[in-house]
Amino acid sequence: MADDLTILATLMRPSLGLPVDDAQQTLVTDGWSDADRRAILLRKARRAHRVAALLRPEAFGGDGGAQALAGDRKNHITSHLQKQAVWRSLTELLDAHHIRYWGVKGQRLGEQFYPEPAHRQAKDIDIVIDPSDYAAAIALLTERGYRAKAHRRFGNRSSRLAAIMAKDVVLSEPRHGVIIEVHRRLLYIEAMGFTEHVLAGQPPGEFIDHYQPGPQLYLLLHGALSLWNRLKLVADISLLLRRLDRTGLDALLDHAAAWRCRDAIISSLALTEQLFPGSLAADAAARVAALLGESKVAQAQLRRYRLALRGSELQDGRPPPWQRAEFPTAAWYIYPEWRMRAFLTAYVPVAAFARMVL
């Protein structure tokens, strides 16, 4: 019997514009026959992988899953429209004060990649502020009622420390409570100048074009730094890769080599093609498979990605940190030359120190 990840990925294929062949249909049918297992798969799709809106309600028949998924889709559409309204309000405020910004990820991926944009679940709005305008932007938004949320690394009394040290400050929009991540850079750990490189040529005041080489590399590194712990992230890349021919693949790999993360990109592409076969053109898929076979580092990273995907499904009984795929940090494996920096970034107890002095 196929594992749950494979069944969920196969059920998502029609919403991603991928065909379902007879072998895949048989695989789903065999793994879909038990009502209890359908309930488990639905729970994983909704909570662990955030892809419930990409499943077809009719696949759940009359056991309650179809009604739940129809409700999910309706809620996602409402949430998508609400985020669009909040984005307009936010950017009008920033434009009025001549603050330079770029929209990234989130709802824009739904609009750029997905046949039905609202089916791509986005929990927040991501915006990057020009470094020279960052302090002014945070001050302005705070003045207008945007409330700072507890930072995941620096705790409740975190806004000042996060504004200085973290890559983002998390704010809650005053009217609807929509979460906005205000970024000073794109990745928590990145090479010097990476954010500037990705944003070069992207006009401020708009969402970046995720089909360009720099943003492509950013999306892949963003997923790799989370060890691809949700199917939602892999689905984004599956859609991105439809436009990537062999020439585009070679350009992406050269780009990755220049930023010293080629193995992470090879393993990420391989993971996407394994979970969603047909994402890459045939010659590009063969090229990735050959490169994966040549790199033991990429093979090890691919194993960690799959472990992390399964680990994200576990509600209880997770192994201790030193037995998890992400130990000591994802960046430890993605940037071998920066291992000490990655380790210190994740484990130095700056939050505890901050609480004593702030």
C-alpha positions as CSV (number, residue, x, y, z in Angstrom):
1,M,0.0,0.0,0.0
2,A,1.3,3.5,-0.9
3,D,2.3,5.8,1.9
4,D,0.1,8.8,2.9
5,L,2.4,11.4,1.3
6,T,2.1,9.6,-2.1
7,I,-1.6,9.3,-1.9
8,L,-2.1,13.0,-0.9
9,A,0.3,14.1,-3.7
10,T,-1.7,12.0,-6.2
11,L,-5.0,13.4,-5.0
12,M,-3.6,16.9,-5.5
13,R,-2.6,16.3,-9.2
14,P,-5.8,17.5,-10.9
15,S,-5.8,20.8,-9.0
16,L,-2.1,21.3,-10.0
17,G,-2.9,20.6,-13.7
18,L,-1.1,17.2,-13.7
19,P,-2.7,14.2,-15.3
20,V,-3.6,11.0,-13.3
21,D,-2.7,7.8,-15.1
22,D,-4.2,4.4,-14.5
23,A,-1.4,3.2,-12.1
24,Q,-1.8,6.4,-10.0
25,Q,-5.5,6.0,-9.9
26,T,-5.2,2.3,-8.8
27,L,-2.7,3.5,-6.1
28,V,-5.2,6.0,-4.7
29,T,-8.1,3.6,-4.9
30,D,-6.2,0.9,-3.0
31,G,-5.2,3.4,-0.3
32,W,-8.5,5.1,-0.2
33,S,-10.8,2.2,0.6
34,D,-10.9,2.6,4.4
35,A,-13.0,5.4,5.9
36,D,-10.7,5.7,8.9
37,R,-7.7,6.2,6.7
38,R,-9.5,8.8,4.6
39,A,-10.2,10.7,7.8
40,I,-6.5,10.6,8.8
41,L,-5.4,11.7,5.3
42,L,-7.9,14.6,5.5
43,R,-6.6,15.7,8.9
44,K,-3.0,15.6,7.6
45,A,-4.0,17.6,4.5
46,R,-5.6,20.3,6.5
47,R,-3.3,20.6,9.5
48,A,0.1,19.3,8.6
49,H,0.4,20.1,4.9
50,R,-2.2,22.8,4.4
51,V,-3.3,21.5,1.0
52,A,-6.9,20.6,1.8
53,A,-8.2,23.1,-0.8
54,L,-6.2,21.3,-3.5
55,L,-8.1,18.0,-2.9
56,R,-11.2,17.3,-4.8
57,P,-14.3,17.1,-2.5
58,E,-15.9,14.3,-4.6
59,A,-13.0,12.0,-3.7
60,F,-14.4,11.8,-0.2
61,G,-17.9,10.5,-1.2
62,G,-20.5,10.6,1.6
63,D,-18.3,10.2,4.7
64,G,-18.3,13.8,5.7
65,G,-15.0,14.7,4.1
66,A,-16.6,16.3,1.0
67,Q,-18.6,18.7,3.1
68,A,-15.5,19.6,5.2
69,L,-13.4,20.3,2.0
70,A,-16.2,22.4,0.5
71,G,-16.2,24.5,3.6
72,D,-12.4,24.8,3.5
73,R,-12.5,26.0,-0.1
74,K,-15.2,28.6,0.8
75,N,-13.1,29.8,3.7
76,H,-10.0,30.1,1.6
77,I,-11.8,32.2,-1.0
78,T,-13.0,34.6,1.8
79,S,-9.5,34.7,3.3
80,H,-7.9,35.4,-0.1
81,L,-10.2,38.3,-0.8
82,Q,-9.6,39.7,2.7
83,K,-5.8,39.6,2.2
84,Q,-6.2,41.4,-1.1
85,A,-8.1,44.2,0.6
86,V,-5.5,44.3,3.5
87,W,-2.7,44.4,0.9
88,R,-4.3,47.4,-0.9
89,S,-4.7,49.3,2.4
90,L,-1.1,48.5,3.5
91,T,0.5,49.5,0.2
92,E,-1.5,52.7,-0.1
93,L,-0.2,53.7,3.3
94,L,3.4,52.8,2.4
95,D,3.1,54.6,-1.0
96,A,1.8,57.7,0.7
97,H,5.0,57.9,2.9
98,H,7.4,57.0,0.0
99,I,8.5,53.7,1.5
100,R,10.0,51.2,-0.9
101,Y,8.7,47.6,-0.7
102,W,8.2,44.4,-2.5
103,G,5.5,41.7,-2.1
104,V,6.8,38.1,-1.9
105,K,5.3,34.5,-1.6
106,G,1.9,34.0,0.0
107,Q,-1.2,35.1,-2.0
108,R,0.9,36.1,-5.0
109,L,2.1,32.5,-5.6
110,G,-1.6,31.6,-5.8
111,E,-2.2,34.3,-8.4
112,Q,1.0,33.6,-10.4
113,F,1.0,29.8,-10.2
114,Y,-2.4,28.2,-9.5
115,P,-5.4,27.7,-11.8
116,E,-7.6,28.7,-8.8
117,P,-5.6,31.3,-6.8
118,A,-7.7,31.0,-3.6
119,H,-6.9,27.3,-3.3
120,R,-3.3,28.1,-2.4
121,Q,-3.5,28.5,1.4
122,A,-1.6,31.5,2.8
123,K,-1.6,32.3,6.5
124,D,-0.1,35.8,6.2
125,I,1.1,38.6,4.0
126,D,4.9,38.8,3.3
127,I,6.4,42.1,2.4
128,V,10.1,43.1,2.1
129,I,11.0,46.7,3.0
130,D,14.0,48.5,1.6
131,P,16.6,48.6,4.4
132,S,16.9,52.3,4.4
133,D,13.1,52.6,5.0
134,Y,12.7,49.7,7.5
135,A,12.7,51.6,10.8
136,A,10.4,54.2,9.4
137,A,8.0,51.5,8.1
138,I,7.8,49.8,11.4
139,A,7.3,53.1,13.2
140,L,4.6,54.1,10.8
141,L,2.7,50.8,10.9
142,T,2.8,50.8,14.7
143,E,1.5,54.3,14.9
144,R,-1.4,53.3,12.6
145,G,-2.5,50.5,14.9
146,Y,-0.6,47.5,13.6
147,R,0.3,45.5,16.7
148,A,3.6,43.6,17.1
149,K,3.1,39.8,17.6
150,A,5.5,37.7,19.7
151,H,8.4,36.7,17.6
152,R,9.0,32.9,17.3
153,R,12.7,33.4,18.2
154,F,12.6,36.2,20.6
155,G,9.5,35.7,22.6
156,N,6.8,38.2,23.8
157,R,9.0,41.2,24.6
158,S,10.5,40.9,21.2
159,S,9.6,43.8,18.9
160,R,12.7,45.9,19.5
161,L,15.1,43.0,19.4
162,A,13.4,41.5,16.3
163,A,13.6,44.9,14.6
164,I,17.4,44.9,15.2
165,M,18.4,41.2,14.8
166,A,15.7,39.2,13.0
167,K,14.8,39.1,9.4
168,D,11.3,40.2,10.1
169,V,8.9,41.8,12.5
170,V,5.4,40.2,12.7
171,L,2.5,42.6,12.9
172,S,-1.3,42.1,13.2
173,E,-3.4,44.3,10.9
174,P,-5.9,46.3,13.1
175,R,-9.1,45.8,11.3
176,H,-9.2,42.1,10.3
177,G,-6.3,40.7,12.4
178,V,-4.4,39.6,9.2
179,I,-0.8,38.7,10.1
180,I,1.8,40.6,8.2
181,E,5.5,39.6,8.2
182,V,7.6,42.7,7.5
183,H,10.9,41.5,6.2
184,R,14.3,43.2,6.2
185,R,15.8,40.4,4.1
186,L,14.4,37.3,2.4
187,L,16.0,34.4,4.3
188,Y,17.0,34.1,7.9
189,I,20.4,32.8,6.9
190,E,21.6,33.9,3.5
191,A,24.8,34.9,1.7
192,M,25.8,38.6,1.8
193,G,23.9,40.4,-0.9
194,F,21.4,37.7,-1.7
195,T,18.3,39.7,-1.0
196,E,19.6,42.6,-3.0
197,H,20.4,40.2,-5.9
198,V,16.9,38.7,-5.9
199,L,15.2,42.1,-5.8
200,A,17.5,43.6,-8.5
201,G,15.4,44.5,-11.5
202,Q,12.1,44.0,-9.6
203,P,10.2,47.3,-9.5
204,P,9.4,48.4,-6.0
205,G,5.8,48.8,-5.0
206,E,4.8,45.4,-6.6
207,F,5.0,41.7,-6.1
208,I,8.2,40.2,-7.4
209,D,8.0,38.0,-10.5
210,H,8.6,34.5,-9.1
211,Y,9.4,33.1,-12.5
212,Q,12.7,35.1,-12.7
213,P,16.0,33.3,-11.9
214,G,16.7,35.1,-8.6
215,P,13.2,34.6,-7.2
216,Q,13.2,31.0,-8.4
217,L,16.3,30.4,-6.3
218,Y,14.8,32.2,-3.4
219,L,11.6,30.0,-3.4
220,L,13.7,26.8,-3.6
221,L,16.0,28.0,-0.7
222,H,13.0,29.1,1.4
223,G,11.6,25.6,1.1
224,A,15.0,23.9,1.7
225,L,15.6,25.9,4.8
226,S,12.3,24.5,6.2
227,L,13.4,21.0,4.9
228,W,10.2,21.1,2.8
229,N,8.1,20.1,5.8
230,R,4.8,20.8,4.1
231,L,3.4,19.5,0.8
232,K,2.1,23.0,0.1
233,L,5.7,24.2,-0.4
234,V,6.5,21.3,-2.8
235,A,3.3,22.0,-4.7
236,D,4.4,25.6,-5.3
237,I,7.7,24.3,-6.9
238,S,5.8,21.7,-9.0
239,L,3.9,24.5,-10.7
240,L,7.0,26.7,-11.0
241,L,8.9,23.9,-12.8
242,R,6.3,23.6,-15.6
243,R,7.9,26.6,-17.2
244,L,11.5,25.3,-16.7
245,D,13.0,23.7,-19.8
246,R,16.5,22.2,-19.9
247,T,18.1,25.6,-20.7
248,G,16.2,27.2,-17.7
249,L,17.3,24.3,-15.5
250,D,21.0,24.7,-16.4
251,A,20.7,28.5,-15.7
252,L,19.1,27.8,-12.3
253,L,21.8,25.3,-11.4
254,D,24.5,27.7,-12.4
255,H,22.8,30.4,-10.3
256,A,22.7,28.0,-7.3
257,A,26.4,27.1,-7.8
258,A,27.3,30.8,-7.7
259,W,25.5,31.1,-4.3
260,R,27.1,27.8,-3.0
261,C,23.8,25.9,-2.6
262,R,23.7,23.6,-5.7
263,D,23.2,20.3,-3.8
264,A,20.3,21.8,-1.9
265,I,18.7,22.8,-5.2
266,I,19.3,19.4,-6.9
267,S,17.8,17.6,-3.9
268,S,14.8,20.0,-3.9
269,L,14.1,19.4,-7.6
270,A,14.4,15.7,-7.1
271,L,12.0,15.7,-4.2
272,T,9.4,17.7,-6.3
273,E,9.7,15.3,-9.2
274,Q,9.4,12.2,-6.9
275,L,6.2,13.5,-5.2
276,F,4.7,15.1,-8.3
277,P,6.0,13.2,-11.4
278,G,5.7,15.2,-14.5
279,S,6.6,18.5,-12.9
280,L,9.9,18.7,-14.9
281,A,10.1,18.1,-18.6
282,A,11.5,14.7,-19.5
283,D,15.0,15.9,-20.4
284,A,15.2,18.1,-17.3
285,A,14.0,15.3,-15.0
286,A,16.7,13.0,-16.5
287,R,19.3,15.7,-15.9
288,V,18.2,16.1,-12.2
289,A,18.2,12.3,-11.6
290,A,21.8,12.1,-13.0
291,L,23.0,14.9,-10.9
292,L,21.4,13.4,-7.8
293,G,23.1,10.1,-8.5
294,E,26.5,11.8,-8.6
295,S,26.1,13.7,-5.3
296,K,26.0,11.9,-2.0
297,V,25.4,15.3,-0.3
298,A,22.3,15.8,-2.4
299,Q,21.1,12.3,-1.7
300,A,21.5,12.8,2.1
301,Q,19.6,16.1,1.8
302,L,16.8,14.4,-0.1
303,R,16.5,11.8,2.7
304,R,16.2,14.6,5.3
305,Y,13.5,16.3,3.3
306,R,11.4,13.2,3.2
307,L,11.9,12.6,6.9
308,A,10.9,16.2,7.7
309,L,7.7,15.8,5.5
310,R,6.7,12.8,7.5
311,G,7.8,14.4,10.8
312,S,5.5,17.4,10.3
313,E,2.5,14.9,10.3
314,L,3.2,13.7,13.8
315,Q,1.1,15.3,16.5
316,D,2.6,13.4,19.4
317,G,5.6,11.2,20.2
318,R,8.2,13.2,18.2
319,P,11.7,12.0,18.7
320,P,14.1,14.2,20.7
321,P,15.8,17.1,18.7
322,W,19.0,15.2,18.1
323,Q,17.2,12.4,16.3
324,R,15.2,14.7,14.0
325,A,16.0,15.5,10.3
326,E,16.4,19.2,11.1
327,F,19.2,18.7,13.8
328,P,21.2,20.8,14.3
329,T,19.6,23.2,11.7
330,A,18.6,23.0,8.0
331,A,21.1,25.6,7.2
332,W,23.8,23.3,8.6
333,Y,23.3,21.0,5.6
334,I,22.4,23.6,2.9
335,Y,25.4,25.9,3.6
336,P,28.2,23.5,4.6
337,E,30.8,26.4,4.5
338,W,28.7,28.4,7.0
339,R,28.0,25.7,9.6
340,M,29.2,27.5,12.6
341,R,27.3,30.6,11.7
342,A,24.1,28.5,11.1
343,F,24.6,26.8,14.5
344,L,25.2,30.0,16.4
345,T,22.2,31.7,14.8
346,A,19.9,28.9,15.9
347,Y,21.2,28.1,19.3
348,V,22.8,31.1,21.0
349,P,20.3,32.0,23.7
350,V,19.9,35.7,22.6
351,A,16.2,35.6,23.6
352,A,17.0,34.8,27.2
353,F,19.6,37.6,27.3
354,A,17.2,40.0,25.7
355,R,14.5,39.5,28.3
356,M,17.0,40.4,31.0
357,V,18.0,43.7,29.4
358,L,15.0,45.0,27.5
